[in-house]
Amino acid sequence: MLRPIGARVVVEKQARQEKTDSGIIIPDTAREGGLPDIGTIVACGKGSVSHMTGERIPMEVSVDDTIYYGRFQAQELEYKGKKYLILGEQDIIAVIEE
C-alpha cells in the first residue's frame, strides 16, 4: 500500500450517482464542477510538524473515514492497477459520521 508523507491521505474515490425526481441517473462525470467529491481514506500520513516547536501535529482523520473533499484538490495516481487520490489534510472539507 502507499504510505503518504506528512499531513496527506490516500483516498479511494467513491462513485456517486444522483437520481432526478423522474428517475434519470446522473453519473458522477456529469455533475457540476463546484460540488465536493466523496471518498474513503485508505492510508494516512503521520501528520505535519509544527514550525514553532518541532512537534508533530497528529491528523484529525483516520483510515476508513468517509470524507468530502474539493473536486480539484487531489492528485490522481495509479498503484498496482488501482486508481487512488492523494490530498492534503487541509483539502478535506468534512468527515461523514453516521
N, C-alpha and C positions, 0 to 999 in steps of 0.2 A: 504494500500500500504506500501511497505517497505520504510524506510527513512534512507538513507546511512549517515554515520558519517564522518565528516571532508571533505577531498577532494576526495570523492568517488562518483561514479554514479551507478545507477541501469539501466541496458541496456536490451532491448528486441532484441534478435538476429534476423536478417533478413536472411531468406533462400536465398541463391544466387546460381542460376543455370546459367552456362555458356553453350553456344552452339558453336559447332565446325562449320567450313565452310560447312561441308556436312550435318549439321542439327542434329547431335547427341548431346543430352543434357548431360552435365557433372554435376552430383549432387555435392552439397557442400562438402559431405564427401569424394569425390574422388580428390579434389584439392590438389595441392602441399602444404606442410606444411608452406612454407615461405610467402604465400600471406596473407594480412590482412583481417579480417572479417569486416562486416558492421552491424551496429545496430542502434537502436533509443533509446535515453535517455528517461527514463520514470520517473526518480527521481534523484535529485542532493542533495549532502550534502551542508553544509554552507560554505565550503572552509577550507583551512588549517590556522594554526595560526603561525605567524612569531615567531621564537625562539629569535630574536633580540629585537623586540618591543612589542610582545604580541598581536599585532593587527591581526585581521582576514584578510586573503587574499582571496578575492572573486574568485569564479570559473569562468573560461573563457568559459565554456559551459553551456547550459541550457536545460530544459526539451523540448522535441520534436526535438532536434538537431539530425541529422543523422551523424554518425561518422564511421571512420575507426579505428580499434584497433588491437593490436597484438593478434594473434590467441590463444596463450597460456598464456596470461596475466590475464585473467578473472577467477573469482571463480564462478562456476555454482551452483545455488540453485533452489529449487522449493518452491513456496509460493502459497497457495490456488490452487494447481493443475496446476500451470503455471510455466514454466521454465524461469528464469532470470539470468543475469550475473551481478556481481558486480566487478568493477575495479576502480583503482585509476585514477585521472585526468592525472597523468604523463604517463599512459599507453595508452592514446588516441593519435593516430597518427595525425588525421586531422578531421575537421568538413567539411561535404559536403554541399556546398552552391550552390543552383541552382536558 
